[in-house]
Amino acid sequence: MKIGIDARMYRSTVAGIGRYSQNLIKNLLALDKNNEYILFMTLADKKEFENYFIENSLKIENYKLKIVVVDIPHFSLAEQTKLPKILEKENLDLMHFLNFNYPMRYKGKFITTIHDLTLLFYPQAAKDMNLIKHLGFRLVMKKACQNATKIIAVSKTTKKDIIKKFKVPNEKIAVIYEAADDPTSLRHVAELRGASKKNADKPIILYVGQFRRHKNLKGLIEAYQILKQELPCKLVILGKKENLNLDISSLKDDIVMPGFVSDEDLKMWYKTASVFVMPSFYEGFGLPGLEAMMAGTPVVASRTGSLPEIYQDAALYFDPFNSRDIAAKIKEVIINKNLHDKLIQNGLRISRVYSWKKTAEETLKLYK
């Protein structure tokens, strides 16, 4: 078969789609020697993809692979008007859109991956959202679900949401879980040890993700204000800074916000943190929490959305609408060594249940 993959979000930091794109494609190529893959990428995505091959001493020419450079932004008018013709030129047997934003004029057979329905439940999650954009997102997602041959949902929770919102038949949706990257390989060992030693007497509470309303950063900061009155600690917030009107002026000495960091630095922060917090009102999968578990960091998380499904007994859960409950659960993990150690062990076990190889195997089975 000639299988097309829309990899224009290969470098994306949005909702783990970049992680999903990178790991699915790499594992499919390692696994499948029979089918030909056509990757549709921006020029910047193509360069990063080629760097991966160079860094790992791999040769692209050894794979049944073609890269088509498509400098068409996702969620754009050009995506709807120009992209279909580009895809149709390749005479694909199957197309896989790695997010719901597919061009509605495309007539070929396709699969779409739906990561979550955040933009429907929390329209504020998108930049400059207005009524027209909201209706546009809803229409494209609805058409993607209706016209796809199959839908991949990254959790049972997301599958349930798709069925409820778009009346899609149960058998049309396959649940294929994502996985966490292995954070054990670190170049910054000396820096990691220094950071651990420096903060040994002051626990680090870590958050990794977007600065969007549904991520509940406001609730996390309110919880931190309560917590810091009871025990000394630092709050570290990693992610691309966006204006959420967060008033942290009185906490500027206690909250560290490095912004968007490299994968190596992210691994270091996971390893250095005393506890990882996932305070979201809604998640389709919750990849950062799984990455924290794999790094050996205990996790406290919201009991809403998909998180209890994915994390199982490897997290201590709280009510995301109650800042005092968030603070109490974080404190409990920090001061209760038995609970702290139990969550670490459970987290290591649960995080290993998921693997990108398994994700690729199940996706390839669906292609066939």
SERO-4910 file (N, C-alpha, C, O; in steps of 0.05 Angstrom, whole numbers):
BEGIN
 pado doro    nc1    nc2    nc3   cac1   cac2   cac3    cc1    cc2    cc3    oc1    oc2    oc3
  Met    A     17    -24      0      0      0      0     17     25      0     40     25      9
  Lys    A      6     47    -11     18     73     -8      2     88     14    -21     95     10
  Ile    A     15     92     36      1    104     59     12    132     64     36    136     68
  Gly    A     -6    152     63      1    179     69     -3    186     98    -22    177    110
  Ile    A     15    202    109     12    212    137     15    242    137     36    253    128
  Asp    A     -4    256    148     -3    285    151     14    291    175      5    290    198
  Ala    A     40    297    170     59    301    192     66    331    195     89    337    203
  Arg    A     48    348    188     53    377    190     54    387    219     61    410    224
  Met    A     47    370    238     49    377    266     71    362    280     70    358    304
  Tyr    A     91    353    264    113    337    275    128    351    297    136    338    316
  Arg    A    131    377    296    145    392    317    126    406    337    135    421    354
  Ser    A    100    400    334     81    414    351     83    408    380     90    385    388
  Thr    A     78    428    397     77    424    426     48    422    436     44    420    460
  Val    A     29    423    418      1    424    425     -9    396    431     -9    378    414
  Ala    A    -19    393    456    -33    368    464    -18    343    458    -31    322    454
  Gly    A      8    344    458     24    320    454     23    310    425     33    288    420
  Ile    A     12    326    407     10    316    379     38    313    366     42    295    350
  Gly    A     56    331    374     83    328    364     96    302    373    108    288    357
  Arg    A     94    296    399    104    271    410     91    247    395    105    228    388
  Tyr    A     65    248    392     51    227    378     61    223    350     66    201    341
  Ser    A     63    245    335     72    244    307    100    232    305    104    214    289
  Gln    A    119    242    321    146    233    320    149    203    326    161    188    311
  Asn    A    137    195    348    140    167    356    124    147    339    134    125    335
  Leu    A    101    155    330     86    137    313    101    132    286    103    110    277
  Ile    A    110    154    274    124    152    248    150    136    251    155    118    235
  Lys    A    166    142    271    191    127    275    186     97    279    201     81    268
  Asn    A    166     91    295    161     62    301    148     48    277    152     24    274
  Leu    A    131     62    262    119     50    238    141     42    218    141     21    206
  Leu    A    160     61    214    182     56    195    200     33    203    209     17    187
  Ala    A    204     30    230    220      8    240    206    -18    238    218    -39    235
  Leu    A    180    -17    239    163    -41    241    155    -52    213    154    -76    208
  Asp    A    148    -33    195    135    -41    170    155    -38    146    162    -15    138
  Lys    A    162    -60    134    181    -60    112    166    -65     85    179    -66     64
  Asn    A    140    -68     86    124    -75     63    111    -51     49    112    -49     25
  Asn    A     99    -34     65     84    -12     54    101     13     49    122     16     62
  Glu    A     93     30     30    107     54     25     94     77     39     69     80     39
  Tyr    A    110     94     52     99    117     67    106    143     54    128    149     47
  Ile    A     85    160     51     88    187     40     83    206     63     60    208     73
  Leu    A    103    221     72    100    239     94     96    267     83    113    277     68
  Phe    A     75    280     91     70    308     84     79    326    107     67    326    128
  Met    A    100    342    102    113    357    123    119    385    115    122    391     91
  Thr    A    121    403    134    132    430    128    162    427    125    173    406    132
  Leu    A    175    447    115    204    446    111    219    443    137    238    428    139
  Ala    A    209    457    158    222    455    184    218    427    196    236    417    209
  Asp    A    195    415    192    190    388    202    209    368    187    220    350    200
  Lys    A    212    372    161    229    355    145    258    355    155    271    335    158
  Lys    A    268    379    162    295    382    171    299    368    198    319    354    202
  Glu    A    279    371    216    281    357    242    280    327    239    294    313    253
  Phe    A    263    318    221    260    289    216    286    278    205    295    257    213
  Glu    A    299    292    186    324    283    174    347    284    195    364    266    195
  Asn    A    346    303    213    366    304    235    364    279    253    385    269    262
  Tyr    A    340    269    257    336    245    274    351    222    261    364    206    274
  Phe    A    349    219    234    362    197    220    392    201    222    407    181    226
  Ile    A    402    225    219    431    230    220    442    224    248    462    210    250
  Glu    A    427    233    269    436    229    297    437    199    304    453    191    321
  Asn    A    419    183    292    418    155    298    431    137    277    427    113    276
  Ser    A    447    150    260    463    135    239    445    118    222    451     95    215
  Leu    A    422    129    214    403    115    197    402    129    170    408    153    167
  Lys    A    396    114    149    395    125    122    366    124    112    354    103    111
  Ile    A    356    147    105    328    149     95    324    131     70    302    120     67
  Glu    A    345    129     53    342    114     29    338     84     34    330     69     16
  Asn    A    342     75     59    338     47     65    309     41     72    301     18     77
  Tyr    A    292     61     71    264     58     78    246     64     54    254     79     36
  Lys    A    223     51     53    203     57     32    189     83     40    168     83     52
  Leu    A    202    105     33    193    131     45    197    153     25    217    155     12
  Lys    A    177    171     24    179    195      8    169    218     25    148    216     39
  Ile    A    183    241     24    174    265     39    165    286     19    180    293      1
  Val    A    141    295     23    130    316      6    128    341     23    114    342     43
  Val    A    143    362     15    143    387     31    117    402     25    111    409      2
  Val    A    102    408     46     76    422     44     77    444     65     71    440     88
  Asp    A     83    468     56     83    491     74     56    504     76     52    527     69
  Ile    A     37    488     85     10    497     90      4    495    120      4    473    131
  Pro    A     -1    517    133     -6    516    162    -31    500    169    -51    501    154
  His    A    -30    486    191    -54    472    200    -75    492    209    -68    514    218
  Phe    A   -101    485    208   -123    502    215   -124    527    197   -132    549    207
  Ser    A   -116    525    172   -115    548    154   -135    544    131   -144    521    126
  Leu    A   -141    566    117   -158    564     93   -145    547     71   -158    531     57
  Ala    A   -118    550     69   -103    535     49   -104    505     54   -104    489     36
  Glu    A   -107    497     79   -110    469     87   -135    457     74   -135    434     65
  Gln    A   -156    473     73   -181    464     61   -182    466     31   -195    450     17
  Thr    A   -168    486     19   -170    491     -9   -147    479    -26   -152    469    -48
  Lys    A   -123    479    -16    -99    471    -31    -90    442    -25    -80    428    -42
  Leu    A    -92    434      0    -81    409      9    -93    384     -5    -79    366    -11
  Pro    A   -120    384    -10   -131    360    -23   -118    353    -50   -113    329    -55
  Lys    A   -112    372    -66    -99    367    -92    -71    356    -89    -63    338   -104
  Ile    A    -57    366    -69    -30    356    -64    -31    327    -55    -14    311    -64
  Leu    A    -50    320    -38    -53    292    -29    -61    274    -52    -50    252    -55
  Glu    A    -80    283    -69    -90    266    -90    -69    260   -112    -71    240   -125
  Lys    A    -49    278   -115    -28    273   -134    -12    248   -128      0    236   -147
  Glu    A    -11    239   -103      5    216    -95     -9    190    -98      3    169    -93
  Asn    A    -35    190   -107    -50    165   -111    -48    146    -87    -40    123    -90
  Leu    A    -55    156    -65    -53    141    -39    -75    119    -37    -97    123    -46
  Asp    A    -67     97    -25    -87     77    -18   -101     84      8   -125     77     12
  Leu    A    -87     98     25    -98    106     51    -83    130     62    -59    132     58
  Met    A    -98    148     74    -87    173     86    -92    173    116   -114    166    124
  His    A    -72    180    131    -76    182    160    -72    211    169    -49    221    167
  Phe    A    -93    224    178    -90    251    190    -86    248    220   -102    236    233
  Leu    A    -63    258    230    -56    253    257    -70    272    277    -65    270    301
  Asn    A    -88    288    267   -106    305    283   -132    308    268   -133    300    245
  Phe    A   -152    319    280   -178    320    267   -179    340    244   -198    338    228
  Asn    A   -160    358    241   -161    379    221   -154    368    193   -132    371    183
  Tyr    A   -174    355    180   -170    344    154   -184    363    133   -203    377    140
  Pro    A   -174    363    108   -187    379     87   -213    366     78   -213    344     68
  Met    A   -235    379     82   -262    367     78   -267    360     48   -285    344     43
  Arg    A   -251    372     30   -255    365      1   -239    341     -7   -241    332    -30
  Tyr    A   -224    329     11   -209    305      4   -227    281      1   -243    276     19
  Lys    A   -225    267    -21   -244    245    -27   -232    217    -23   -247    197    -26
  Gly    A   -207    216    -16   -194    190    -13   -202    176     14   -213    189     31
  Lys    A   -195    151     16   -200    136     40   -180    146     62   -156    148     56
  Phe    A   -190    151     86   -172    161    107   -180    152    135   -203    145    140
  Ile    A   -160    154    152   -163    149    181   -156    176    195   -139    190    185
  Thr    A   -170    182    216   -163    206    231   -158    199    261   -172    182    271
  Thr    A   -139    212    273   -135    208    302   -148    232    317   -142    255    311
  Ile    A   -165    227    336   -177    248    352   -164    245    380   -168    225    394
  His    A   -150    266    388   -135    265    414   -154    273    437   -152    262    459
  Asp    A   -171    292    432   -191    300    452   -211    319    439   -208    326    416
  Leu    A   -231    327    455   -251    346    445   -249    373    459   -269    386    464
  Thr    A   -224    380    466   -220    404    482   -232    429    469   -244    445    482
  Leu    A   -228    431    442   -237    456    429   -268    458    428   -278    480    424
  Leu    A   -281    436    433   -311    437    435   -319    444    464   -337    460    468
  Phe    A   -306    431    483   -313    435    511   -302    461    523   -314    474    540
  Tyr    A   -277    468    513   -264    492    523   -253    508    499   -229    508    493
  Pro    A   -271    523    485   -263    539    462   -240    558    467   -225    565    449
  Gln    A   -237    567    492   -216    585    500   -188    573    497   -168    587    498
  Ala    A   -187    547    492   -161    533    490   -147    541    464   -123    537    462
  Ala    A   -162    552    445   -149    561    420   -144    591    420   -160    606    432
  Lys    A   -123    599    408   -116    628    407   -137    643    391   -147    632    371
  Asp    A   -144    667    399   -161    684    384   -187    671    376   -197    675    354
  Met    A   -198    654    393   -222    640    386   -246    659    386   -249    676    403
  Asn    A   -262    656    365   -287    671    363   -309    652    354   -303    628    350
  Leu    A   -333    661    351   -356    644    345   -352    630    318   -357    606    315
  Ile    A   -342    645    298   -338    634    271   -317    611    272   -321    590    260
  Lys    A   -295    616    286   -274    596    288   -284    571    303   -279    549    295
  His    A   -299    576    324   -310    554    340   -328    536    323   -327    512    324
  Leu    A   -345    549    307   -363    534    289   -347    519    268   -354    497    260
  Gly    A   -326    532    258   -309    520    238   -295    495    249   -294    474    236
  Phe    A   -284    497    273   -271    474    286   -291    451    290   -285    428    284
  Arg    A   -314    458    299   -335    438    304   -343    423    278   -346    399    277
  Leu    A   -346    439    256   -354    428    230   -332    409    219   -339    387    210
  Val    A   -307    417    221   -285    401    210   -283    375    227   -279    353    215
  Met    A   -285    377    253   -284    353    270   -307    334    264   -304    310    263
  Lys    A   -331    346    261   -354    329    256   -351    315    229   -357    291    227
  Lys    A   -342    329    208   -338    317    182   -316    296    182   -319    275    169
  Ala    A   -295    301    198   -273    282    200   -284    256    212   -277    234    202
  Cys    A   -301    258    232   -312    234    245   -332    220    227   -333    195    226
  Gln    A   -348    235    212   -368    223    194   -355    209    170   -363    188    162
  Asn    A   -334    222    158   -323    213    132   -299    194    135   -292    180    115
  Ala    A   -287    192    158   -265    174    162   -274    145    159   -296    138    168
  Thr    A   -256    128    148   -261    100    147   -260     88    176   -276     72    184
  Lys    A   -240     98    190   -237     91    219   -227    115    234   -214    133    223
  Ile    A   -233    116    260   -224    137    278   -206    124    299   -214    104    311
  Ile    A   -183    136    304   -167    128    327   -172    147    350   -168    171    347
  Ala    A   -181    137    372   -183    153    397   -161    145    416   -155    121    418
  Val    A   -149    164    429   -125    158    446   -133    148    474   -115    142    490
  Ser    A   -159    147    480   -168    137    505   -197    129    503   -211    138    484
  Lys    A   -207    113    521   -235    105    521   -253    130    527   -275    132    518
  Thr    A   -241    148    543   -256    173    550   -260    189    525   -283    199    520
  Thr    A   -240    192    508   -243    207    483   -263    193    464   -279    206    451
  Lys    A   -261    166    463   -280    151    447   -309    157    456   -327    161    439
  Lys    A   -313    156    481   -340    161    493   -350    189    485   -373    193    479
  Asp    A   -331    209    487   -338    236    480   -346    239    450   -365    253    443
  Ile    A   -331    225    433   -337    226    404   -364    214    398   -380    226    383
  Ile    A   -370    191    410   -396    178    406   -419    196    415   -439    199    401
  Lys    A   -415    209    438   -436    226    450   -440    251    433   -463    259    428
  Lys    A   -419    263    424   -421    289    409   -429    285    380   -445    301    370
  Phe    A   -419    264    367   -423    262    338   -439    238    330   -441    232    306
  Lys    A   -449    222    349   -466    199    343   -452    179    324   -464    168    306
  Val    A   -426    175    329   -410    157    313   -413    128    323   -414    124    347
  Pro    A   -417    108    305   -419     80    314   -395     71    330   -372     78    324
  Asn    A   -400     56    351   -379     46    368   -357     31    353   -333     35    359
  Glu    A   -365     15    334   -346     -2    320   -328     13    301   -308      3    291
  Lys    A   -334     38    295   -318     54    277   -293     66    291   -274     74    278
  Ile    A   -293     65    318   -272     78    333   -254     57    347   -264     39    361
  Ala    A   -228     59    341   -208     41    354   -193     57    376   -183     79    370
  Val    A   -192     47    400   -176     60    421   -148     50    419   -143     26    424
  Ile    A   -129     68    413   -101     61    412    -86     81    429    -85    105    423
  Tyr    A    -75     71    451    -63     89    471    -36    100    461    -22     88    445
  Glu    A    -29    123    471     -2    135    467     17    123    487     10    103    501
  Ala    A     41    134    490     60    123    509     79    146    517     77    168    507
  Ala    A     96    140    536    115    161    546    143    155    534    151    132    530
  Asp    A    158    177    530    186    174    522    202    165    546    196    173    568
  Asp    A    223    150    541    241    141    563    259    164    571    276    173    554
  Pro    A    257    174    596    274    197    604    300    189    617    313    205    630
  Thr    A    308    163    615    331    154    630    358    163    618    377    165    633
  Ser    A    358    169    592    383    177    580    387    207    583    372    223    571
  Leu    A    406    215    599    410    244    605    439    252    600    458    239    609
  Arg    A    442    274    586    469    285    582    476    304    605    499    309    611
  His    A    455    315    618    459    335    638    462    323    666    450    333    685
  Val    A    477    302    669    479    288    694    489    306    717    478    307    738
  Ala    A    511    320    711    523    338    731    503    360    739    500    367    762
  Glu    A    490    371    719    470    392    724    447    381    740    436    395    758
  Leu    A    438    357    734    417    344    749    424    340    778    408    347    796
  Arg    A    448    330    782    457    326    810    458    352    825    451    354    849
  Gly    A    468    373    812    470    400    824    443    411    831    439    422    853
  Ala    A    423    407    813    396    417    818    383    401    841    370    413    858
  Ser    A    388    375    842    377    358    863    388    366    890    373    369    910
  Lys    A    414    371    891    428    378    916    418    406    926    413    410    950
  Lys    A    416    424    907    409    452    913    380    453    925    375    469    943
  Asn    A    363    436    915    335    437    923    327    414    942    303    409    946
  Ala    A    347    402    954    342    379    972    325    387    995    309    371   1005
  Asp    A    328    412   1005    312    420   1029    287    436   1021    273    446   1038
  Lys    A    281    437    995    258    452    985    245    436    962    255    437    940
  Pro    A    223    422    968    211    405    947    202    422    923    194    445    925
  Ile    A    205    409    900    197    422    875    171    410    865    169    385    862
  Ile    A    151    427    861    125    418    849    126    425    820    131    449    813
  Leu    A    122    406    802    126    411    774    100    408    758     84    391    763
  Tyr    A     97    428    739     75    426    720     87    429    692    105    445    688
  Val    A     78    412    673     87    414    645     63    414    627     46    397    629
  Gly    A     61    435    610     38    435    592     33    463    581     49    481    584
  Gln    A     10    466    569      2    491    557     -8    511    579    -16    503    601
  Phe    A     -7    536    571    -18    557    588    -46    563    578    -51    585    567
  Arg    A    -64    544    581    -91    548    570   -111    544    593   -105    531    613
  Arg    A   -135    556    590   -154    557    612   -162    529    622   -164    525    647
  His    A   -166    510    604   -174    483    613   -153    468    628   -158    447    640
  Lys    A   -128    478    627   -106    465    642   -106    472    671    -92    460    687
  Asn    A   -123    492    679   -127    499    707   -102    508    722    -98    501    745
  Leu    A    -86    524    708    -62    536    721    -70    554    744    -56    556    764
  Lys    A    -92    568    740   -101    587    761   -107    571    787    -99    580    809
  Gly    A   -120    548    784   -126    531    807   -101    520    820    -99    518    845
  Leu    A    -81    514    803    -55    503    814    -40    525    829    -29    520    851
  Ile    A    -40    549    819    -27    572    833    -41    578    859    -28    585    879
  Glu    A    -67    578    859    -82    582    884    -76    560    904    -72    566    928
  Ala    A    -73    536    895    -66    514    913    -38    518    924    -33    512    947
  Tyr    A    -20    527    907      8    532    915      9    554    937     25    552    956
  Gln    A     -7    575    934     -8    596    954    -16    585    981     -6    594   1002
  Ile    A    -35    566    981    -43    554   1006    -21    536   1017    -15    537   1041
  Leu    A     -9    521    999     11    501   1007     36    514   1019     47    505   1039
  Lys    A     46    536   1007     71    548   1015     69    561   1043     89    567   1055
  Gln    A     44    564   1053     41    574   1080     46    551   1100     51    557   1124
  Glu    A     45    527   1091     47    503   1108     75    489   1107     84    477   1126
  Leu    A     88    491   1083    115    480   1081    129    494   1058    117    501   1038
  Pro    A    156    497   1061    172    511   1040    173    494   1015    178    470   1017
  Cys    A    168    505    992    169    491    967    170    510    944    163    534    947
  Lys    A    178    500    921    179    516    896    159    504    876    155    480    875
  Leu    A    147    522    860    130    513    838    144    519    812    151    542    807
  Val    A    148    499    795    161    502    769    140    497    748    127    476    747
  Ile    A    136    517    730    116    515    709    131    515    682    142    535    674
  Leu    A    130    493    667    143    491    642    123    491    619    102    479    620
  Gly    A    129    506    598    112    508    575    114    535    562    124    554    573
  Lys    A    104    536    538    104    561    523     86    582    537     62    577    541
  Lys    A     98    604    544     83    624    560     62    638    542     68    649    521
  Glu    A     38    638    552     16    653    538      1    668    559      0    661    583
  Asn    A    -12    689    551    -25    707    570    -51    694    581    -71    691    567
  Leu    A    -50    687    606    -74    676    620    -83    695    641   -101    688    657
  Asn    A    -72    719    642    -79    739    663    -74    727    691    -90    731    709
  Leu    A    -52    713    693    -45    701    720    -30    722    736     -9    732    727
  Asp    A    -40    728    760    -26    747    777     -7    732    796    -16    721    816
  Ile    A     18    732    789     38    718    806     59    738    816     81    729    825
  Ser    A     53    764    816     72    784    824     82    780    852    105    784    859
  Ser    A     63    771    870     71    767    898     86    741    902     96    735    924
  Leu    A     87    724    881    100    698    883    124    695    865    134    673    860
  Lys    A    134    718    855    155    717    834    181    703    845    197    693    829
  Asp    A    185    703    871    209    690    882    205    660    887    224    646    892
  Asp    A    180    652    885    173    624    891    165    607    867    167    583    867
  Ile    A    157    621    845    148    606    821    169    610    799    177    632    792
  Val    A    179    588    789    199    588    768    185    581    741    171    561    739
  Met    A    189    598    721    176    594    695    196    596    673    200    618    661
  Pro    A    211    575    667    232    575    646    221    577    618    236    582    599
  Gly    A    195    574    614    183    574    587    185    547    574    185    526    588
  Phe    A    186    547    548    189    522    533    218    512    534    236    528    527
  Val    A    222    487    542    250    477    545    255    454    527    236    442    516
  Ser    A    281    448    523    288    425    505    280    399    519    274    398    542
  Asp    A    280    378    503    273    351    513    293    343    535    284    331    555
  Glu    A    318    349    532    338    342    552    333    357    579    334    345    600
  Asp    A    326    382    577    320    398    601    294    388    614    292    388    638
  Leu    A    275    380    597    250    370    608    255    345    624    243    342    645
  Lys    A    271    327    613    278    302    628    291    309    655    285    296    675
  Met    A    308    329    654    321    337    679    301    347    700    303    340    724
  Trp    A    282    363    691    262    373    710    245    351    721    238    350    745
  Tyr    A    237    332    704    222    308    713    237    294    736    226    287    756
  Lys    A    263    290    731    279    275    750    284    291    776    287    279    798
  Thr    A    284    318    774    290    335    797    265    340    815    268    345    839
  Ala    A    241    338    803    217    345    817    210    326    840    216    302    838
  Ser    A    199    337    861    189    320    883    162    309    878    155    287    887
  Val    A    146    324    863    119    315    856    111    329    830    117    352    825
  Phe    A     96    314    813     86    325    788     56    328    790     42    311    801
  Val    A     46    351    781     17    357    784      4    360    756     14    375    739
  Met    A    -19    346    753    -35    348    728    -62    359    736    -80    343    742
  Pro    A    -66    386    736    -90    397    748   -114    402    729   -133    415    736
  Ser    A   -112    391    704   -131    398    683   -160    391    689   -166    372    704
  Phe    A   -177    408    678   -206    402    679   -213    379    659   -231    364    663
  Tyr    A   -197    378    638   -203    358    616   -177    351    602   -161    368    594
  Glu    A   -173    325    598   -150    314    582   -160    290    566   -176    275    575
  Gly    A   -149    288    541   -155    265    525   -138    241    531   -146    218    528
  Phe    A   -113    247    541    -95    225    549    -78    232    573    -78    217    593
  Gly    A    -64    255    572    -48    263    596    -20    253    594    -10    241    614
  Leu    A     -6    257    572     21    247    567     42    256    587     58    240    596
  Pro    A     42    282    595     63    291    614     64    275    640     85    270    651
  Gly    A     41    268    651     40    253    676     52    226    672     66    216    691
  Leu    A     48    214    649     60    187    644     90    190    641    105    172    650
  Glu    A    100    211    629    128    216    627    141    220    654    163    210    659
  Ala    A    127    234    672    136    238    699    139    212    714    158    207    728
  Met    A    119    194    710    120    168    723    144    152    713    157    139    729
  Met    A    149    153    687    171    138    677    198    148    687    217    133    689
  Ala    A    198    174    695    223    186    706    225    180    736    245    188    748
  Gly    A    205    167    747    206    160    776    197    183    794    206    186    816
  Thr    A    178    199    784    167    221    799    138    215    806    123    208    789
  Pro    A    130    218    832    102    213    839     84    234    827     91    257    824
  Val    A     59    226    821     40    243    807     15    247    823      4    228    834
  Val    A      6    272    824    -21    278    834    -36    290    811    -25    305    795
  Ala    A    -62    282    808    -76    290    784   -106    294    789   -117    285    809
  Ser    A   -118    308    770   -146    313    770   -161    287    766   -152    269    751
  Arg    A   -184    284    779   -200    259    775   -220    262    752   -237    245    750
  Thr    A   -217    282    735   -235    286    713   -222    278    687   -198    273    686
  Gly    A   -238    275    665   -227    268    639   -216    240    639   -226    222    653
  Ser    A   -195    236    623   -184    209    619   -163    201    639   -154    178    640
  Leu    A   -155    220    657   -132    215    674   -134    190    692   -115    174    693
  Pro    A   -157    185    706   -159    161    721   -158    135    704   -147    115    713
  Glu    A   -168    137    679   -166    114    661   -137    108    654   -130     84    653
  Ile    A   -121    128    649    -94    124    640    -75    119    663    -59    101    662
  Tyr    A    -78    134    685    -59    132    707    -66    110    727    -48    100    741
  Gln    A    -91    101    728   -100     80    745    -92     84    774    -99    105    786
  Asp    A    -77     66    786    -70     69    815    -43     82    819    -31     81    840
  Ala    A    -33     96    797     -7    108    799     -8    138    804     12    152    800
  Ala    A    -31    148    812    -33    177    819    -52    180    843    -69    163    848
  Leu    A    -48    202    857    -66    210    878    -84    231    866    -74    251    855
  Tyr    A   -110    227    867   -129    244    853   -142    266    870   -146    262    894
  Phe    A   -148    288    858   -161    311    872   -184    322    855   -186    316    831
  Asp    A   -200    339    867   -221    354    854   -208    379    842   -199    396    857
  Pro    A   -207    382    815   -193    404    803   -207    431    808   -195    452    804
  Phe    A   -232    430    817   -247    455    822   -243    464    851   -254    484    859
  Asn    A   -227    449    866   -223    455    895   -193    459    900   -179    439    902
  Ser    A   -184    484    902   -156    489    906   -145    478    932   -122    469    933
  Arg    A   -161    477    952   -153    466    978   -148    436    976   -130    425    989
  Asp    A   -164    423    960   -161    394    956   -135    389    941   -120    370    947
  Ile    A   -129    406    920   -105    403    905    -81    406    924    -62    390    923
  Ala    A    -81    427    940    -59    432    959    -56    409    979    -33    401    984
  Ala    A    -78    399    989    -77    377   1009    -64    352    997    -48    338   1010
  Lys    A    -71    346    972    -61    321    959    -31    324    953    -16    305    956
  Ile    A    -23    348    944      6    352    939     22    349    965     43    336    965
  Lys    A     11    362    986     25    360   1012     27    332   1022     48    324   1033
  Glu    A      6    317   1018      5    289   1028     27    272   1015     40    256   1028
  Val    A     31    276    989     52    261    975     80    270    984     98    253    986
  Ile    A     83    296    989    109    306    998    117    296   1025    140    288   1030
  Ile    A     98    296   1044    105    290   1072    102    260   1079    114    251   1099
  Asn    A     86    245   1064     81    217   1070    100    200   1053     94    194   1030
  Lys    A    122    191   1065    142    176   1049    131    150   1038    138    143   1016
  Asn    A    115    136   1054    104    111   1044     87    115   1019     89    100   1000
  Leu    A     70    136   1020     53    142    997     70    151    973     66    143    951
  His    A     90    168    979    108    178    959    122    155    944    122    154    920
  Asp    A    133    136    959    147    113    948    128     94    933    135     83    912
  Lys    A    104     91    943     84     73    931     76     85    903     73     70    884
  Leu    A     72    111    902     64    123    877     86    121    856     81    117    832
  Ile    A    111    123    865    134    120    847    134     92    835    137     88    811
  Gln    A    131     72    852    132     44    843    108     38    824    111     25    804
  Asn    A     84     47    832     61     43    815     64     58    788     56     48    767
  Gly    A     76     82    790     80     97    765     99     84    746     94     84    722
  Leu    A    121     73    756    140     58    739    126     34    726    131     28    703
  Arg    A    109     21    741     95     -3    730     74      6    709     74     -6    687
  Ile    A     58     26    715     37     34    696     49     46    671     40     40    649
  Ser    A     70     62    673     82     75    650     93     55    630     95     61    606
  Arg    A    102     32    640    113     11    623     91     -5    609     97    -21    590
  Val    A     66     -2    617     44    -15    603     41     -5    575     33    -19    557
  Tyr    A     47     21    572     44     35    546     71     35    532     92     40    544
  Ser    A     71     31    506     95     33    490     89     44    462     68     37    451
  Trp    A    107     59    451    103     70    424    104     48    403     91     49    382
  Lys    A    119     27    409    120      4    391     92     -9    389     83    -16    367
  Lys    A     79    -12    412     52    -23    412     32     -5    398     15    -14    384
  Thr    A     36     22    402     19     41    388     21     37    358      1     37    343
  Ala    A     46     34    348     51     31    319     40      4    309     28      3    288
  Glu    A     43    -17    325     33    -43    317      3    -43    313     -8    -54    294
  Glu    A    -11    -31    332    -40    -30    331    -50    -12    308    -71    -17    296
  Thr    A    -35     10    303    -41     28    282    -38     14    255    -54     17    237
  Leu    A    -16     -1    251    -10    -15    227    -32    -36    222    -41    -40    199
  Lys    A    -40    -49    243    -62    -69    241    -88    -56    230   -102    -67    214
  Leu    A    -93    -32    240   -116    -17    231   -113     -9    201   -133    -10    186
  Tyr    A    -89      0    193    -84      6    165    -92    -18    147   -106    -15    127
  Lys    A    -82    -41    155    -87    -65    139   -116    -72    138   -124    -92    125
***
